[in-house]
Amino acid sequence: MPLFTIISRVSPPLILVESMDLDTNQSLHKSLRKQAKELIQVMTRSSEQTGIINSRWCYFIYLIHANVCYLTACEEGYPKKLAYSFLEEIKKEFDVHHGSEVLQTKRPYTFEAFDTFIQKTKKLYLDVKSQRNLNKVSSDLKDINEIMQRNIRDILGRSAKISEVVSKSDTLGAQAESYHKKAKHFNAQHFWRTWGPIMAGLTFIVFLFLLRVLLF
């Protein structure tokens, strides 16, 4: 069954809704939420619009629409087609009521009241053998095999490597800027040491000349 759902703005990143489901083991629940938020952080406008990410105890499925990422975690054996249908319903409802407000909001969890709809919809998807859900599984709503499936370690591992490269790049940039400032300071000191006395002497001579002109 769907364990919990997070709705987040993709760019600039901001969590808009986080469902408050507490029906899993607490330590596992905390670990899954941590993974979900790490996944959200690596989502960009160029990410695949739909994806399934397999973890050790469950899988995450997400949809990206209109700069909003809808992500839910589901038990490993839960039908992926139902999980996709569940997210589709969440997406449609949220887009209708809050889609136009997403870009303007600056406060996290602005639309937390939307969790009421998430919980109500989740109840409809708990029983995979209900006629409603059996019909959805057998329908042509979405060929789940078309959705790209990846492993969470690959995604988060790649993200960590990218972050490391960015961090190293930032460090090199800072070092280069520091070197540039030091070089400018050294060049300035060298200039004044070399030409300062000469300029001072010339200035003194000009001063004496002007003084003489004024006096005589």
C-alpha positions in Angstrom: 0.0 0.0 0.0 1.1 3.6 -0.3 3.0 4.4 2.9 3.4 8.2 2.6 3.4 10.9 0.0 5.4 14.1 -0.5 4.5 16.9 -2.9 7.4 19.3 -3.6 8.2 22.1 -5.9 11.0 21.2 -8.3 12.6 24.6 -8.9 13.4 26.3 -6.6 13.0 23.2 -4.4 10.5 23.5 -1.6 8.3 20.8 0.2 4.7 21.8 -0.2 2.9 18.8 1.4 4.1 15.9 3.5 1.5 13.2 4.5 1.6 12.3 8.1 1.1 8.5 7.8 2.4 6.7 10.9 1.4 3.1 10.0 4.9 1.7 9.5 7.7 0.8 11.9 9.0 4.1 13.3 12.7 3.5 12.5 11.9 2.3 9.0 9.4 5.1 8.5 12.1 7.7 9.4 14.7 6.1 7.1 12.2 6.0 4.1 11.3 9.6 4.6 14.9 10.6 4.7 15.5 8.7 1.4 12.4 10.3 -0.1 13.6 13.8 0.7 17.1 13.0 -0.7 15.4 11.9 -3.9 13.4 15.1 -4.1 16.6 17.2 -3.8 18.1 15.6 -6.9 14.9 16.2 -9.0 15.3 18.9 -11.7 13.2 20.2 -14.6 15.2 17.9 -16.9 14.5 14.8 -14.8 12.4 12.0 -16.3 8.7 13.0 -15.9 7.8 9.7 -14.3 10.0 7.1 -12.6 10.2 4.2 -10.2 13.1 4.0 -7.8 13.6 0.7 -6.0 14.8 0.7 -2.5 15.6 -2.2 -0.1 12.2 -2.4 1.6 9.9 -0.6 -0.8 9.8 1.4 -4.0 9.3 5.1 -4.7 7.2 6.3 -7.6 7.0 9.8 -8.7 5.4 12.2 -11.3 6.7 15.6 -12.3 4.1 18.0 -13.7 4.1 21.8 -14.0 7.3 22.2 -11.8 5.8 20.0 -9.0 7.0 16.5 -8.0 4.5 14.1 -6.6 6.3 11.2 -4.8 4.9 8.3 -2.9 6.6 5.3 -1.1 4.9 1.9 -1.5 5.4 -1.5 0.0 7.5 -3.7 -2.3 4.6 -6.0 -3.4 2.0 -3.3 -4.0 1.0 -3.1 -7.7 2.9 -0.4 -9.4 0.0 0.4 -11.7 -2.2 1.2 -8.6 0.6 3.4 -7.2 0.8 5.3 -10.5 -3.0 5.7 -10.5 -2.9 7.0 -6.9 -0.4 9.6 -7.8 -2.3 10.7 -10.9 -5.4 11.4 -8.7 -3.3 13.3 -6.2 -1.7 15.3 -9.0 -4.9 16.2 -10.7 -6.6 17.4 -7.5 -3.5 19.4 -6.3 -3.0 21.0 -9.7 -6.6 22.2 -9.9 -6.6 23.8 -6.4 -3.0 24.9 -5.9 -1.2 24.7 -9.2 -1.3 28.5 -9.8 0.1 29.2 -6.3 3.1 27.0 -6.4 5.7 29.4 -7.8 4.7 32.3 -5.6 4.9 30.5 -2.2 8.0 30.8 -0.2 7.0 29.0 3.0 7.5 25.2 3.3 4.4 23.0 3.9 2.2 25.9 2.7 -0.5 23.4 1.5 -0.3 20.9 4.3 -4.1 20.9 4.6 -4.1 19.0 1.2 -3.1 16.0 3.2 -6.7 15.5 4.0 -7.4 14.6 0.4 -4.3 12.4 0.3 -5.5 10.4 3.3 -9.0 10.0 1.8 -7.6 8.9 -1.5 -5.2 6.5 0.1 -8.0 4.6 1.8 -9.5 3.9 -1.7 -6.2 2.2 -2.7 -5.6 0.0 0.4 -7.5 -3.0 -0.7 -5.8 -4.2 -4.0 -8.5 -6.8 -4.4 -11.4 -4.4 -4.4 -13.4 -4.3 -7.7 -12.4 -0.7 -8.2 -8.7 -1.4 -7.9 -8.9 -4.6 -9.9 -10.4 -2.6 -12.7 -7.6 -0.1 -12.5 -4.9 -2.8 -12.7 -6.5 -4.4 -15.7 -7.2 -1.1 -17.5 -4.9 0.5 -20.1 -4.3 3.5 -17.9 -0.6 3.2 -18.1 1.9 0.6 -19.3 4.0 0.4 -16.2 6.8 -1.3 -18.1 7.3 2.0 -20.0 8.3 3.8 -16.8 12.0 3.9 -16.2 13.1 1.9 -13.1 16.3 2.6 -11.3 18.0 1.8 -8.0 18.1 4.3 -5.2 21.8 3.7 -4.6 22.6 4.6 -8.2 20.6 7.9 -8.0 21.8 9.1 -4.7 25.4 7.8 -5.3 25.5 9.7 -8.6 24.1 12.8 -6.8 26.8 12.5 -4.1 29.5 12.3 -6.8 28.1 15.4 -8.6 28.0 17.3 -5.2 31.6 16.3 -4.6 32.7 17.6 -8.0 30.7 20.8 -7.4 32.3 21.2 -4.0 35.8 20.7 -5.4 35.1 23.1 -8.2 33.9 25.7 -5.6 37.1 25.1 -3.6 39.3 25.6 -6.7 37.3 28.7 -7.6 37.8 30.1 -4.1 41.5 29.3 -4.2 41.9 30.9 -7.6 40.1 34.0 -6.4 42.3 34.2 -3.4 45.5 33.8 -5.5 44.2 36.5 -7.9 43.7 38.9 -4.9 47.2 38.1 -3.5 48.7 38.6 -7.0 47.1 42.0 -7.3 48.3 43.0 -3.9 51.8 41.9 -4.6 51.9 43.7 -8.0 50.6 46.9 -6.3 53.4 46.6 -3.6 56.0 46.0 -6.3 54.8 49.0 -8.4 55.0 51.4 -5.4 58.3 50.1 -4.3 59.8 50.5 -7.7 58.2 53.7 -8.9 57.1 55.3 -5.7 60.4 57.0 -4.9 60.7 58.2 -8.5 57.2 59.6 -8.5 57.7 61.2 -5.1 61.0 62.8 -6.4 59.3 64.1 -9.6 56.4 65.5 -7.5 58.8 67.3 -5.2 60.7 68.8 -8.2 57.4 70.0 -9.8 56.4 71.5 -6.5 59.6 73.4 -6.2 59.3 74.6 -9.8 55.7 75.8 -9.2 56.8 77.4 -5.9 59.6 79.3 -7.7 57.2 80.5 -10.4 54.8 81.8 -7.9 57.4 83.6 -5.8 59.2 85.2 -8.7 
